[in-house]
Amino acid sequence: MGVAEMLRRVPVNQRPVLLLHDVLDLPIEQVAEQLGLPVSTVRGRLDRARANLARHLAADPEGALSRHGRP
């Protein structure tokens, strides 16, 4: 499973938070402002998004990252 496929498995309301914070490296406060959400909501969605990704990575031990030359 590729990275894009794993991201598609993260619920739609969690994806923007994950991408803005973990990929684009925006601070949580800025993510909240960009999305018009409370900081607490952004933190909750980020935690859930990371947990979802971790479950998908655990289910796919030969997963997306290893196929792209990353540990």
Distance bins in CASP14 RR format, pairs under 12 A and 6 or more apart:
PFRMAT RR
TARGET T0000
AUTHOR 0000-0000-0000
RMODE 2
METHOD distances of the structure
MODEL  1
1 7 0 0 0 0 0 1 0 0 0 0 0
1 8 0 0 0 0 1 0 0 0 0 0 0
1 9 0 0 0 0 1 0 0 0 0 0 0
1 53 0 0 0 0 0 1 0 0 0 0 0
1 56 1 0 0 1 0 0 0 0 0 0 0
1 57 0 0 0 0 1 0 0 0 0 0 0
1 58 0 0 0 0 0 1 0 0 0 0 0
1 59 0 0 0 0 1 0 0 0 0 0 0
1 60 1 0 1 0 0 0 0 0 0 0 0
1 61 0 0 0 0 0 1 0 0 0 0 0
1 62 0 0 0 0 1 0 0 0 0 0 0
1 63 1 0 1 0 0 0 0 0 0 0 0
1 64 1 0 1 0 0 0 0 0 0 0 0
1 65 0 0 0 0 0 1 0 0 0 0 0
1 66 0 0 0 0 0 1 0 0 0 0 0
1 67 0 0 0 0 1 0 0 0 0 0 0
1 68 0 0 0 0 0 1 0 0 0 0 0
2 8 0 0 0 0 1 0 0 0 0 0 0
2 9 0 0 0 0 0 1 0 0 0 0 0
2 53 0 0 0 0 0 1 0 0 0 0 0
2 56 0 0 0 0 1 0 0 0 0 0 0
2 57 0 0 0 0 0 1 0 0 0 0 0
2 60 0 0 0 0 1 0 0 0 0 0 0
2 62 0 0 0 0 0 1 0 0 0 0 0
2 63 1 0 0 1 0 0 0 0 0 0 0
2 64 1 1 0 0 0 0 0 0 0 0 0
2 65 0 0 0 0 1 0 0 0 0 0 0
2 66 0 0 0 0 0 1 0 0 0 0 0
2 67 1 0 0 1 0 0 0 0 0 0 0
2 68 0 0 0 0 1 0 0 0 0 0 0
2 70 0 0 0 0 0 1 0 0 0 0 0
3 9 0 0 0 0 0 1 0 0 0 0 0
3 10 0 0 0 0 0 1 0 0 0 0 0
3 18 0 0 0 0 0 1 0 0 0 0 0
3 19 0 0 0 0 0 1 0 0 0 0 0
3 23 0 0 0 0 0 1 0 0 0 0 0
3 53 0 0 0 0 1 0 0 0 0 0 0
3 56 0 0 0 0 0 1 0 0 0 0 0
3 57 0 0 0 0 0 1 0 0 0 0 0
3 60 0 0 0 0 0 1 0 0 0 0 0
3 63 0 0 0 0 1 0 0 0 0 0 0
3 64 1 0 1 0 0 0 0 0 0 0 0
3 65 1 0 0 1 0 0 0 0 0 0 0
3 66 0 0 0 0 0 1 0 0 0 0 0
3 67 0 0 0 0 1 0 0 0 0 0 0
3 68 1 0 0 1 0 0 0 0 0 0 0
3 69 0 0 0 0 0 1 0 0 0 0 0
3 70 0 0 0 0 1 0 0 0 0 0 0
4 10 0 0 0 0 0 1 0 0 0 0 0
4 15 0 0 0 0 0 1 0 0 0 0 0
4 19 0 0 0 0 0 1 0 0 0 0 0
4 64 0 0 0 0 1 0 0 0 0 0 0
4 68 0 0 0 0 0 1 0 0 0 0 0
5 53 0 0 0 0 0 1 0 0 0 0 0
5 56 0 0 0 0 1 0 0 0 0 0 0
5 57 0 0 0 0 0 1 0 0 0 0 0
5 60 0 0 0 0 1 0 0 0 0 0 0
5 63 0 0 0 0 1 0 0 0 0 0 0
5 64 1 0 0 1 0 0 0 0 0 0 0
5 67 0 0 0 0 0 1 0 0 0 0 0
6 15 0 0 0 0 0 1 0 0 0 0 0
6 18 0 0 0 0 0 1 0 0 0 0 0
6 49 0 0 0 0 0 1 0 0 0 0 0
6 50 0 0 0 0 0 1 0 0 0 0 0
6 52 0 0 0 0 1 0 0 0 0 0 0
6 53 1 0 0 1 0 0 0 0 0 0 0
6 54 0 0 0 0 0 1 0 0 0 0 0
6 55 0 0 0 0 0 1 0 0 0 0 0
6 56 1 0 1 0 0 0 0 0 0 0 0
6 57 1 0 0 1 0 0 0 0 0 0 0
6 58 0 0 0 0 0 1 0 0 0 0 0
6 59 0 0 0 0 1 0 0 0 0 0 0
6 60 1 0 0 1 0 0 0 0 0 0 0
6 63 0 0 0 0 1 0 0 0 0 0 0
6 64 1 0 1 0 0 0 0 0 0 0 0
6 65 0 0 0 0 1 0 0 0 0 0 0
6 67 0 0 0 0 0 1 0 0 0 0 0
6 68 0 0 0 0 0 1 0 0 0 0 0
7 14 0 0 0 0 1 0 0 0 0 0 0
7 15 1 0 0 1 0 0 0 0 0 0 0
7 16 0 0 0 0 0 1 0 0 0 0 0
7 18 1 0 0 1 0 0 0 0 0 0 0
7 19 1 0 0 1 0 0 0 0 0 0 0
7 22 0 0 0 0 0 1 0 0 0 0 0
7 23 0 0 0 0 1 0 0 0 0 0 0
7 49 0 0 0 0 1 0 0 0 0 0 0
7 52 0 0 0 0 1 0 0 0 0 0 0
7 53 0 0 0 0 1 0 0 0 0 0 0
7 56 0 0 0 0 1 0 0 0 0 0 0
7 57 0 0 0 0 0 1 0 0 0 0 0
7 64 0 0 0 0 1 0 0 0 0 0 0
8 14 0 0 0 0 0 1 0 0 0 0 0
8 15 0 0 0 0 1 0 0 0 0 0 0
8 18 0 0 0 0 0 1 0 0 0 0 0
8 52 0 0 0 0 0 1 0 0 0 0 0
8 53 0 0 0 0 0 1 0 0 0 0 0
8 56 0 0 0 0 0 1 0 0 0 0 0
8 64 0 0 0 0 0 1 0 0 0 0 0
9 15 0 0 0 0 1 0 0 0 0 0 0
9 18 0 0 0 0 0 1 0 0 0 0 0
9 49 0 0 0 0 0 1 0 0 0 0 0
9 52 1 0 0 1 0 0 0 0 0 0 0
9 53 0 0 0 0 1 0 0 0 0 0 0
9 54 0 0 0 0 0 1 0 0 0 0 0
9 55 0 0 0 0 1 0 0 0 0 0 0
9 56 1 0 1 0 0 0 0 0 0 0 0
9 57 0 0 0 0 0 1 0 0 0 0 0
9 59 0 0 0 0 1 0 0 0 0 0 0
9 60 0 0 0 0 0 1 0 0 0 0 0
9 64 0 0 0 0 0 1 0 0 0 0 0
10 16 0 0 0 0 0 1 0 0 0 0 0
10 17 0 0 0 0 1 0 0 0 0 0 0
10 18 1 0 0 1 0 0 0 0 0 0 0
10 19 0 0 0 0 1 0 0 0 0 0 0
10 22 0 0 0 0 0 1 0 0 0 0 0
10 23 0 0 0 0 0 1 0 0 0 0 0
10 45 0 0 0 0 1 0 0 0 0 0 0
10 46 0 0 0 0 0 1 0 0 0 0 0
10 48 0 0 0 0 1 0 0 0 0 0 0
10 49 1 0 1 0 0 0 0 0 0 0 0
10 50 0 0 0 0 1 0 0 0 0 0 0
10 51 0 0 0 0 1 0 0 0 0 0 0
10 52 1 0 1 0 0 0 0 0 0 0 0
10 53 1 0 0 1 0 0 0 0 0 0 0
10 54 0 0 0 0 0 1 0 0 0 0 0
10 55 0 0 0 0 0 1 0 0 0 0 0
10 56 0 0 0 0 1 0 0 0 0 0 0
10 57 0 0 0 0 0 1 0 0 0 0 0
11 17 0 0 0 0 0 1 0 0 0 0 0
11 18 0 0 0 0 1 0 0 0 0 0 0
11 44 0 0 0 0 0 1 0 0 0 0 0
11 45 0 0 0 0 1 0 0 0 0 0 0
11 48 1 0 0 1 0 0 0 0 0 0 0
11 49 1 0 0 1 0 0 0 0 0 0 0
11 51 0 0 0 0 0 1 0 0 0 0 0
11 52 1 0 0 1 0 0 0 0 0 0 0
11 53 0 0 0 0 0 1 0 0 0 0 0
11 56 0 0 0 0 0 1 0 0 0 0 0
12 18 0 0 0 0 0 1 0 0 0 0 0
12 19 0 0 0 0 0 1 0 0 0 0 0
12 45 0 0 0 0 0 1 0 0 0 0 0
12 49 0 0 0 0 0 1 0 0 0 0 0
12 52 0 0 0 0 0 1 0 0 0 0 0
13 35 0 0 0 0 1 0 0 0 0 0 0
13 37 0 0 0 0 1 0 0 0 0 0 0
13 41 0 0 0 0 1 0 0 0 0 0 0
13 42 0 0 0 0 0 1 0 0 0 0 0
13 44 0 0 0 0 0 1 0 0 0 0 0
13 45 1 0 0 1 0 0 0 0 0 0 0
13 46 0 0 0 0 0 1 0 0 0 0 0
13 48 0 0 0 0 1 0 0 0 0 0 0
13 49 0 0 0 0 1 0 0 0 0 0 0
13 52 0 0 0 0 0 1 0 0 0 0 0
14 20 0 0 0 0 0 1 0 0 0 0 0
14 21 0 0 0 0 0 1 0 0 0 0 0
14 22 0 0 0 0 0 1 0 0 0 0 0
14 31 0 0 0 0 0 1 0 0 0 0 0
14 35 0 0 0 0 0 1 0 0 0 0 0
14 37 0 0 0 0 0 1 0 0 0 0 0
14 41 0 0 0 0 0 1 0 0 0 0 0
14 42 0 0 0 0 0 1 0 0 0 0 0
14 43 0 0 0 0 0 1 0 0 0 0 0
14 44 0 0 0 0 1 0 0 0 0 0 0
14 45 1 0 1 0 0 0 0 0 0 0 0
14 46 1 0 0 1 0 0 0 0 0 0 0
14 47 0 0 0 0 1 0 0 0 0 0 0
14 48 1 0 1 0 0 0 0 0 0 0 0
14 49 1 1 0 0 0 0 0 0 0 0 0
14 50 0 0 0 0 1 0 0 0 0 0 0
14 51 0 0 0 0 1 0 0 0 0 0 0
14 52 1 0 0 1 0 0 0 0 0 0 0
14 53 0 0 0 0 1 0 0 0 0 0 0
15 21 0 0 0 0 0 1 0 0 0 0 0
15 22 0 0 0 0 0 1 0 0 0 0 0
15 23 0 0 0 0 0 1 0 0 0 0 0
15 31 0 0 0 0 0 1 0 0 0 0 0
15 35 0 0 0 0 0 1 0 0 0 0 0
15 45 0 0 0 0 1 0 0 0 0 0 0
15 46 0 0 0 0 0 1 0 0 0 0 0
15 48 0 0 0 0 0 1 0 0 0 0 0
15 49 1 0 0 1 0 0 0 0 0 0 0
15 50 0 0 0 0 0 1 0 0 0 0 0
15 52 0 0 0 0 1 0 0 0 0 0 0
15 53 0 0 0 0 0 1 0 0 0 0 0
16 22 0 0 0 0 0 1 0 0 0 0 0
16 23 0 0 0 0 0 1 0 0 0 0 0
16 24 0 0 0 0 0 1 0 0 0 0 0
16 26 0 0 0 0 0 1 0 0 0 0 0
16 31 1 0 0 1 0 0 0 0 0 0 0
16 32 0 0 0 0 0 1 0 0 0 0 0
16 34 0 0 0 0 1 0 0 0 0 0 0
16 35 1 0 0 1 0 0 0 0 0 0 0
16 36 0 0 0 0 0 1 0 0 0 0 0
16 37 0 0 0 0 1 0 0 0 0 0 0
16 41 0 0 0 0 0 1 0 0 0 0 0
16 42 0 0 0 0 1 0 0 0 0 0 0
16 45 0 0 0 0 1 0 0 0 0 0 0
16 46 0 0 0 0 0 1 0 0 0 0 0
16 49 0 0 0 0 1 0 0 0 0 0 0
17 23 0 0 0 0 0 1 0 0 0 0 0
17 24 0 0 0 0 0 1 0 0 0 0 0
17 26 0 0 0 0 1 0 0 0 0 0 0
17 28 0 0 0 0 1 0 0 0 0 0 0
17 30 0 0 0 0 0 1 0 0 0 0 0
17 31 1 0 1 0 0 0 0 0 0 0 0
17 32 0 0 0 0 1 0 0 0 0 0 0
17 34 0 0 0 0 1 0 0 0 0 0 0
17 35 1 0 0 1 0 0 0 0 0 0 0
17 36 0 0 0 0 0 1 0 0 0 0 0
17 37 0 0 0 0 1 0 0 0 0 0 0
17 38 0 0 0 0 0 1 0 0 0 0 0
17 39 0 0 0 0 0 1 0 0 0 0 0
17 40 0 0 0 0 0 1 0 0 0 0 0
17 41 0 0 0 0 1 0 0 0 0 0 0
17 42 1 0 1 0 0 0 0 0 0 0 0
17 43 0 0 0 0 1 0 0 0 0 0 0
17 44 0 0 0 0 1 0 0 0 0 0 0
17 45 1 0 1 0 0 0 0 0 0 0 0
17 46 1 0 1 0 0 0 0 0 0 0 0
17 47 0 0 0 0 1 0 0 0 0 0 0
17 48 0 0 0 0 1 0 0 0 0 0 0
17 49 1 0 0 1 0 0 0 0 0 0 0
17 50 0 0 0 0 1 0 0 0 0 0 0
17 52 0 0 0 0 0 1 0 0 0 0 0
18 24 0 0 0 0 0 1 0 0 0 0 0
18 25 0 0 0 0 0 1 0 0 0 0 0
18 26 0 0 0 0 0 1 0 0 0 0 0
18 28 0 0 0 0 0 1 0 0 0 0 0
18 31 0 0 0 0 1 0 0 0 0 0 0
18 35 0 0 0 0 0 1 0 0 0 0 0
18 42 0 0 0 0 0 1 0 0 0 0 0
18 43 0 0 0 0 0 1 0 0 0 0 0
18 44 0 0 0 0 0 1 0 0 0 0 0
18 45 1 0 0 1 0 0 0 0 0 0 0
18 46 1 0 0 1 0 0 0 0 0 0 0
18 47 0 0 0 0 0 1 0 0 0 0 0
18 48 0 0 0 0 1 0 0 0 0 0 0
18 49 1 0 1 0 0 0 0 0 0 0 0
18 50 1 0 0 1 0 0 0 0 0 0 0
18 51 0 0 0 0 0 1 0 0 0 0 0
18 52 0 0 0 0 1 0 0 0 0 0 0
18 53 1 0 0 1 0 0 0 0 0 0 0
18 54 0 0 0 0 0 1 0 0 0 0 0
19 25 0 0 0 0 0 1 0 0 0 0 0
19 26 0 0 0 0 1 0 0 0 0 0 0
19 31 0 0 0 0 1 0 0 0 0 0 0
19 34 0 0 0 0 0 1 0 0 0 0 0
19 35 0 0 0 0 0 1 0 0 0 0 0
19 45 0 0 0 0 0 1 0 0 0 0 0
19 46 0 0 0 0 0 1 0 0 0 0 0
19 49 0 0 0 0 1 0 0 0 0 0 0
19 53 0 0 0 0 0 1 0 0 0 0 0
20 26 1 0 1 0 0 0 0 0 0 0 0
20 27 0 0 0 0 1 0 0 0 0 0 0
20 28 0 0 0 0 1 0 0 0 0 0 0
20 29 0 0 0 0 0 1 0 0 0 0 0
20 30 1 0 0 1 0 0 0 0 0 0 0
20 31 1 0 1 0 0 0 0 0 0 0 0
20 32 0 0 0 0 1 0 0 0 0 0 0
20 33 0 0 0 0 0 1 0 0 0 0 0
20 34 1 0 0 1 0 0 0 0 0 0 0
20 35 1 0 0 1 0 0 0 0 0 0 0
20 36 0 0 0 0 0 1 0 0 0 0 0
20 37 0 0 0 0 0 1 0 0 0 0 0
20 42 0 0 0 0 1 0 0 0 0 0 0
20 45 0 0 0 0 0 1 0 0 0 0 0
20 46 0 0 0 0 1 0 0 0 0 0 0
20 49 0 0 0 0 0 1 0 0 0 0 0
21 27 1 0 0 1 0 0 0 0 0 0 0
21 28 1 0 0 1 0 0 0 0 0 0 0
21 29 0 0 0 0 0 1 0 0 0 0 0
21 30 0 0 0 0 1 0 0 0 0 0 0
21 31 1 0 1 0 0 0 0 0 0 0 0
21 32 0 0 0 0 1 0 0 0 0 0 0
21 34 0 0 0 0 0 1 0 0 0 0 0
21 35 0 0 0 0 0 1 0 0 0 0 0
21 37 0 0 0 0 0 1 0 0 0 0 0
21 39 0 0 0 0 0 1 0 0 0 0 0
21 42 1 0 0 1 0 0 0 0 0 0 0
21 43 0 0 0 0 1 0 0 0 0 0 0
21 44 0 0 0 0 0 1 0 0 0 0 0
21 45 0 0 0 0 1 0 0 0 0 0 0
21 46 1 0 1 0 0 0 0 0 0 0 0
21 47 0 0 0 0 0 1 0 0 0 0 0
21 49 0 0 0 0 1 0 0 0 0 0 0
21 50 0 0 0 0 1 0 0 0 0 0 0
22 28 0 0 0 0 0 1 0 0 0 0 0
22 31 0 0 0 0 1 0 0 0 0 0 0
22 42 0 0 0 0 0 1 0 0 0 0 0
22 45 0 0 0 0 0 1 0 0 0 0 0
22 46 1 0 0 1 0 0 0 0 0 0 0
22 47 0 0 0 0 0 1 0 0 0 0 0
22 49 0 0 0 0 1 0 0 0 0 0 0
22 50 1 0 0 1 0 0 0 0 0 0 0
22 53 0 0 0 0 1 0 0 0 0 0 0
23 31 0 0 0 0 0 1 0 0 0 0 0
23 46 0 0 0 0 0 1 0 0 0 0 0
23 49 0 0 0 0 0 1 0 0 0 0 0
23 53 0 0 0 0 0 1 0 0 0 0 0
24 30 0 0 0 0 1 0 0 0 0 0 0
24 31 0 0 0 0 1 0 0 0 0 0 0
24 34 0 0 0 0 1 0 0 0 0 0 0
25 31 0 0 0 0 0 1 0 0 0 0 0
26 32 0 0 0 0 1 0 0 0 0 0 0
26 33 0 0 0 0 1 0 0 0 0 0 0
26 34 1 0 0 1 0 0 0 0 0 0 0
26 35 0 0 0 0 0 1 0 0 0 0 0
26 42 0 0 0 0 0 1 0 0 0 0 0
26 46 0 0 0 0 0 1 0 0 0 0 0
27 33 0 0 0 0 1 0 0 0 0 0 0
27 34 0 0 0 0 0 1 0 0 0 0 0
27 39 0 0 0 0 1 0 0 0 0 0 0
27 42 0 0 0 0 1 0 0 0 0 0 0
27 43 0 0 0 0 0 1 0 0 0 0 0
27 46 0 0 0 0 0 1 0 0 0 0 0
28 34 0 0 0 0 0 1 0 0 0 0 0
28 35 0 0 0 0 0 1 0 0 0 0 0
28 37 0 0 0 0 0 1 0 0 0 0 0
28 38 0 0 0 0 0 1 0 0 0 0 0
28 39 1 0 1 0 0 0 0 0 0 0 0
28 40 0 0 0 0 1 0 0 0 0 0 0
28 41 0 0 0 0 0 1 0 0 0 0 0
28 42 1 0 1 0 0 0 0 0 0 0 0
28 43 1 0 0 1 0 0 0 0 0 0 0
28 44 0 0 0 0 1 0 0 0 0 0 0
28 45 0 0 0 0 0 1 0 0 0 0 0
28 46 1 0 0 1 0 0 0 0 0 0 0
28 47 0 0 0 0 0 1 0 0 0 0 0
29 35 0 0 0 0 0 1 0 0 0 0 0
29 36 0 0 0 0 0 1 0 0 0 0 0
29 37 0 0 0 0 0 1 0 0 0 0 0
29 38 0 0 0 0 0 1 0 0 0 0 0
29 39 1 0 0 1 0 0 0 0 0 0 0
29 40 0 0 0 0 0 1 0 0 0 0 0
29 42 0 0 0 0 1 0 0 0 0 0 0
29 43 0 0 0 0 0 1 0 0 0 0 0
30 36 0 0 0 0 0 1 0 0 0 0 0
30 37 0 0 0 0 0 1 0 0 0 0 0
30 39 0 0 0 0 0 1 0 0 0 0 0
30 42 0 0 0 0 1 0 0 0 0 0 0
31 37 1 0 0 1 0 0 0 0 0 0 0
31 38 0 0 0 0 0 1 0 0 0 0 0
31 39 0 0 0 0 1 0 0 0 0 0 0
31 41 0 0 0 0 0 1 0 0 0 0 0
31 42 1 0 1 0 0 0 0 0 0 0 0
31 43 0 0 0 0 1 0 0 0 0 0 0
31 44 0 0 0 0 0 1 0 0 0 0 0
31 45 0 0 0 0 1 0 0 0 0 0 0
31 46 0 0 0 0 1 0 0 0 0 0 0
31 49 0 0 0 0 0 1 0 0 0 0 0
32 38 1 0 0 1 0 0 0 0 0 0 0
32 39 1 0 1 0 0 0 0 0 0 0 0
32 40 0 0 0 0 1 0 0 0 0 0 0
32 41 1 0 0 1 0 0 0 0 0 0 0
32 42 1 0 1 0 0 0 0 0 0 0 0
32 43 0 0 0 0 1 0 0 0 0 0 0
32 44 0 0 0 0 0 1 0 0 0 0 0
32 45 0 0 0 0 0 1 0 0 0 0 0
32 46 0 0 0 0 0 1 0 0 0 0 0
33 39 0 0 0 0 1 0 0 0 0 0 0
33 42 0 0 0 0 1 0 0 0 0 0 0
34 42 0 0 0 0 1 0 0 0 0 0 0
35 41 0 0 0 0 1 0 0 0 0 0 0
35 42 1 0 0 1 0 0 0 0 0 0 0
35 45 0 0 0 0 1 0 0 0 0 0 0
35 46 0 0 0 0 0 1 0 0 0 0 0
36 42 0 0 0 0 1 0 0 0 0 0 0
37 43 0 0 0 0 1 0 0 0 0 0 0
37 44 0 0 0 0 1 0 0 0 0 0 0
37 45 1 0 0 1 0 0 0 0 0 0 0
37 46 0 0 0 0 0 1 0 0 0 0 0
38 44 0 0 0 0 0 1 0 0 0 0 0
38 45 0 0 0 0 0 1 0 0 0 0 0
39 45 0 0 0 0 0 1 0 0 0 0 0
39 46 0 0 0 0 0 1 0 0 0 0 0
40 46 0 0 0 0 0 1 0 0 0 0 0
40 47 0 0 0 0 0 1 0 0 0 0 0
41 47 0 0 0 0 0 1 0 0 0 0 0
41 48 0 0 0 0 0 1 0 0 0 0 0
42 48 0 0 0 0 0 1 0 0 0 0 0
42 49 0 0 0 0 0 1 0 0 0 0 0
43 49 0 0 0 0 0 1 0 0 0 0 0
43 50 0 0 0 0 0 1 0 0 0 0 0
44 50 0 0 0 0 1 0 0 0 0 0 0
44 51 0 0 0 0 1 0 0 0 0 0 0
44 52 0 0 0 0 0 1 0 0 0 0 0
45 51 0 0 0 0 0 1 0 0 0 0 0
45 52 0 0 0 0 0 1 0 0 0 0 0
46 52 0 0 0 0 0 1 0 0 0 0 0
46 53 0 0 0 0 0 1 0 0 0 0 0
47 53 0 0 0 0 0 1 0 0 0 0 0
47 54 0 0 0 0 0 1 0 0 0 0 0
48 54 0 0 0 0 0 1 0 0 0 0 0
48 55 0 0 0 0 0 1 0 0 0 0 0
49 55 0 0 0 0 0 1 0 0 0 0 0
49 56 0 0 0 0 0 1 0 0 0 0 0
50 56 0 0 0 0 0 1 0 0 0 0 0
50 57 0 0 0 0 0 1 0 0 0 0 0
51 57 0 0 0 0 0 1 0 0 0 0 0
51 58 0 0 0 0 0 1 0 0 0 0 0
52 58 0 0 0 0 0 1 0 0 0 0 0
52 59 0 0 0 0 0 1 0 0 0 0 0
53 59 0 0 0 0 0 1 0 0 0 0 0
53 60 0 0 0 0 0 1 0 0 0 0 0
53 63 0 0 0 0 0 1 0 0 0 0 0
53 64 0 0 0 0 0 1 0 0 0 0 0
53 65 0 0 0 0 0 1 0 0 0 0 0
54 60 0 0 0 0 0 1 0 0 0 0 0
56 63 0 0 0 0 1 0 0 0 0 0 0
56 64 0 0 0 0 1 0 0 0 0 0 0
56 65 0 0 0 0 0 1 0 0 0 0 0
57 63 1 0 0 1 0 0 0 0 0 0 0
57 64 1 0 0 1 0 0 0 0 0 0 0
57 65 1 0 0 1 0 0 0 0 0 0 0
57 66 0 0 0 0 1 0 0 0 0 0 0
57 70 0 0 0 0 0 1 0 0 0 0 0
60 66 0 0 0 0 1 0 0 0 0 0 0
60 67 0 0 0 0 1 0 0 0 0 0 0
61 67 0 0 0 0 0 1 0 0 0 0 0
62 68 0 0 0 0 0 1 0 0 0 0 0
62 69 0 0 0 0 0 1 0 0 0 0 0
63 69 0 0 0 0 0 1 0 0 0 0 0
63 70 0 0 0 0 1 0 0 0 0 0 0
63 71 0 0 0 0 0 1 0 0 0 0 0
64 70 0 0 0 0 1 0 0 0 0 0 0
65 71 1 0 0 1 0 0 0 0 0 0 0
END
